[in-house]
Amino acid sequence: MVQIVVKDNNIDQALRVLKKKMQREGIFREMKQRRAYEKPSEKRVREQAEAARRARKLARKREDYL
């Protein structure tokens, strides 16, 4: 559950904080994916691409430490 505290009636700042939290948790990405039906084959391809991207990112981080 996401909870945002509004301080001094500053709604603009609270909205920025809310959007940042939603972005971090992947809510925007999930909403975009749920707009239309995704075939199982498309889902499998997307998930494999995401896994490859994560693996490349992890490999880059490990290179930096060496």
Stockholm file with secondary structure:
# STOCKHOLM 1.0

chainA/1-66         MVQIVVKDNNIDQALRVLKKKMQREGIFREMKQRRAYEKPSEKRVREQAEAARRARKLARKREDYL
#=GR chainA/1-66 SS CCCCCCCTTCHHHHHHHHHHHHHHHTHHHHHHHHTSCCCHHHHHHHHHHHHHHHHHHHHHHHHHHC
#=GC SS_cons        CCCCCCCTTCHHHHHHHHHHHHHHHTHHHHHHHHTSCCCHHHHHHHHHHHHHHHHHHHHHHHHHHC
//
